[in-house]
């Protein structure tokens, strides 16, 4: 599994409450705190992260860049993710790109990574009106997936959940796309103090459960309580230890 996929959520997520329930009821059930009235309105943003061992030793770095544009076809949200956690003799590199509309419904998603000898290079092209996505792998291979209305890739989902949290809502359970479809749900477990670099701050803790064709994991994402709702800390349990992605201030 991609290390990026485990950091979602951003991109990271969704809840077990059925999608037809009103957002206000979802927020009430999860006891979400009152949110600032202003929602996420960004023209350009870059978030830099360090990837750390439990001891605090840095393993690598990551960057999440979001750009909003107005085009002849309407608003576009472009999100790029880069990760480098390479060690001598074992490269770990990821570069992903998402283009979505103003509601974070995906248009195109590109996935590229190198994990040692394992490599991936593929694209997902979404036809939202037909509720389908076409998956193409570089060098051959093409398939089609059925998708729900306003299907989201993992990067567009990050912007979506930040907007929902900023409005005091917890998104419903749904599928997100990273090549295949992944079932994603979230649970708000409270506001807690976290340390980001040398600074302490209050953050909303979201527990993400993710299930895919060969994956079934849970991890934690901590979102800032200001209007931006930036993911400031991600904790990812793997076989070796619990790694973290920490926002660099």
HUTA-V480152 format. One record per residue. N is the residue number from 1. RES is the residue in three letters. NEAR is the number of other C-alpha atoms within 10 Angstrom. Layout:
# HUTA-V480152
n=N res=RES near=NEAR
n=N res=RES near=NEAR
This chain:
# HUTA-V480152
n=1 res=UNK near=9
n=2 res=UNK near=13
n=3 res=UNK near=16
n=4 res=UNK near=21
n=5 res=UNK near=17
n=6 res=UNK near=24
n=7 res=UNK near=22
n=8 res=UNK near=21
n=9 res=UNK near=30
n=10 res=UNK near=25
n=11 res=UNK near=24
n=12 res=UNK near=33
n=13 res=UNK near=30
n=14 res=UNK near=28
n=15 res=UNK near=21
n=16 res=UNK near=14
n=17 res=UNK near=19
n=18 res=UNK near=13
n=19 res=UNK near=14
n=20 res=UNK near=7
n=21 res=UNK near=10
n=22 res=UNK near=12
n=23 res=UNK near=18
n=24 res=UNK near=14
n=25 res=UNK near=13
n=26 res=UNK near=21
n=27 res=UNK near=20
n=28 res=UNK near=13
n=29 res=UNK near=12
n=30 res=UNK near=17
n=31 res=UNK near=15
n=32 res=UNK near=19
n=33 res=UNK near=16
n=34 res=UNK near=13
n=35 res=UNK near=17
n=36 res=UNK near=15
n=37 res=UNK near=10
n=38 res=UNK near=12
n=39 res=UNK near=18
n=40 res=UNK near=19
n=41 res=UNK near=10
n=42 res=UNK near=12
n=43 res=UNK near=11
n=44 res=UNK near=13
n=45 res=UNK near=11
n=46 res=UNK near=12
n=47 res=UNK near=16
n=48 res=UNK near=18
n=49 res=UNK near=21
n=50 res=UNK near=23
n=51 res=UNK near=22
n=52 res=UNK near=19
n=53 res=UNK near=16
n=54 res=UNK near=12
n=55 res=UNK near=8
n=56 res=UNK near=11
n=57 res=UNK near=10
n=58 res=UNK near=15
n=59 res=UNK near=16
n=60 res=UNK near=18
n=61 res=UNK near=19
n=62 res=UNK near=22
n=63 res=UNK near=17
n=64 res=UNK near=19
n=65 res=UNK near=15
n=66 res=UNK near=21
n=67 res=UNK near=15
n=68 res=UNK near=19
n=69 res=UNK near=14
n=70 res=UNK near=12
n=71 res=UNK near=8
n=72 res=UNK near=6
n=73 res=UNK near=7
n=74 res=UNK near=9
n=75 res=UNK near=15
n=76 res=UNK near=21
n=77 res=UNK near=24
n=78 res=UNK near=25
n=79 res=UNK near=23
n=80 res=UNK near=19
n=81 res=UNK near=20
n=82 res=UNK near=18
n=83 res=UNK near=22
n=84 res=UNK near=19
n=85 res=UNK near=19
n=86 res=UNK near=16
n=87 res=UNK near=11
n=88 res=UNK near=5
n=89 res=UNK near=7
n=90 res=UNK near=12
n=91 res=UNK near=16
n=92 res=UNK near=20
n=93 res=UNK near=20
n=94 res=UNK near=21
n=95 res=UNK near=18
n=96 res=UNK near=22
n=97 res=UNK near=22
n=98 res=UNK near=25
n=99 res=UNK near=24
n=100 res=UNK near=26
n=101 res=UNK near=19
n=102 res=UNK near=17
n=103 res=UNK near=15
n=104 res=UNK near=25
n=105 res=UNK near=21
n=106 res=UNK near=30
n=107 res=UNK near=23
n=108 res=UNK near=20
n=109 res=UNK near=27
n=110 res=UNK near=20
n=111 res=UNK near=18
n=112 res=UNK near=16
n=113 res=UNK near=22
n=114 res=UNK near=18
n=115 res=UNK near=17
n=116 res=UNK near=13
n=117 res=UNK near=8
n=118 res=UNK near=9
n=119 res=UNK near=12
n=120 res=UNK near=13
n=121 res=UNK near=15
n=122 res=UNK near=20
n=123 res=UNK near=23
n=124 res=UNK near=26
n=125 res=UNK near=17
n=126 res=UNK near=26
n=127 res=UNK near=18
n=128 res=UNK near=17
n=129 res=UNK near=9
n=130 res=UNK near=11
n=131 res=UNK near=14
n=132 res=UNK near=17
n=133 res=UNK near=23
n=134 res=UNK near=16
n=135 res=UNK near=20
n=136 res=UNK near=18
n=137 res=UNK near=15
n=138 res=UNK near=11
n=139 res=UNK near=8
n=140 res=UNK near=7
n=141 res=UNK near=9
n=142 res=UNK near=13
n=143 res=UNK near=10
n=144 res=UNK near=13
n=145 res=UNK near=15
n=146 res=UNK near=14
n=147 res=UNK near=19
n=148 res=UNK near=14
n=149 res=UNK near=13
n=150 res=UNK near=18
n=151 res=UNK near=25
n=152 res=UNK near=29
n=153 res=UNK near=31
n=154 res=UNK near=29
n=155 res=UNK near=32
n=156 res=UNK near=34
n=157 res=UNK near=27
n=158 res=UNK near=21
n=159 res=UNK near=25
n=160 res=UNK near=24
n=161 res=UNK near=23
n=162 res=UNK near=27
n=163 res=UNK near=24
n=164 res=UNK near=18
n=165 res=UNK near=27
n=166 res=UNK near=25
n=167 res=UNK near=21
n=168 res=UNK near=22
n=169 res=UNK near=24
n=170 res=UNK near=31
n=171 res=UNK near=25
n=172 res=UNK near=21
n=173 res=UNK near=18
n=174 res=UNK near=20
n=175 res=UNK near=24
n=176 res=UNK near=28
n=177 res=UNK near=24
n=178 res=UNK near=22
n=179 res=UNK near=20
n=180 res=UNK near=13
n=181 res=UNK near=20
n=182 res=UNK near=22
n=183 res=UNK near=17
n=184 res=UNK near=23
n=185 res=UNK near=24
n=186 res=UNK near=27
n=187 res=UNK near=18
n=188 res=UNK near=22
n=189 res=UNK near=14
n=190 res=UNK near=14
n=191 res=UNK near=17
n=192 res=UNK near=11
n=193 res=UNK near=12
n=194 res=UNK near=17
n=195 res=UNK near=13
n=196 res=UNK near=15
n=197 res=UNK near=11
n=198 res=UNK near=6
n=199 res=UNK near=8
n=200 res=UNK near=10
n=201 res=UNK near=12
n=202 res=UNK near=15
n=203 res=UNK near=23
n=204 res=UNK near=23
n=205 res=UNK near=22
n=206 res=UNK near=24
n=207 res=UNK near=22
n=208 res=UNK near=25
n=209 res=UNK near=22
n=210 res=UNK near=24
n=211 res=UNK near=15
n=212 res=UNK near=17
n=213 res=UNK near=9
n=214 res=UNK near=7
n=215 res=UNK near=11
n=216 res=UNK near=11
n=217 res=UNK near=13
n=218 res=UNK near=17
n=219 res=UNK near=21
n=220 res=UNK near=24
n=221 res=UNK near=27
n=222 res=UNK near=25
n=223 res=UNK near=22
n=224 res=UNK near=21
n=225 res=UNK near=20
n=226 res=UNK near=15
n=227 res=UNK near=18
n=228 res=UNK near=19
n=229 res=UNK near=24
n=230 res=UNK near=21
n=231 res=UNK near=27
n=232 res=UNK near=23
n=233 res=UNK near=24
n=234 res=UNK near=26
n=235 res=UNK near=21
n=236 res=UNK near=18
n=237 res=UNK near=14
n=238 res=UNK near=12
n=239 res=UNK near=5
n=240 res=UNK near=7
n=241 res=UNK near=10
n=242 res=UNK near=14
n=243 res=UNK near=19
n=244 res=UNK near=23
n=245 res=UNK near=25
n=246 res=UNK near=22
n=247 res=UNK near=20
n=248 res=UNK near=15
n=249 res=UNK near=11
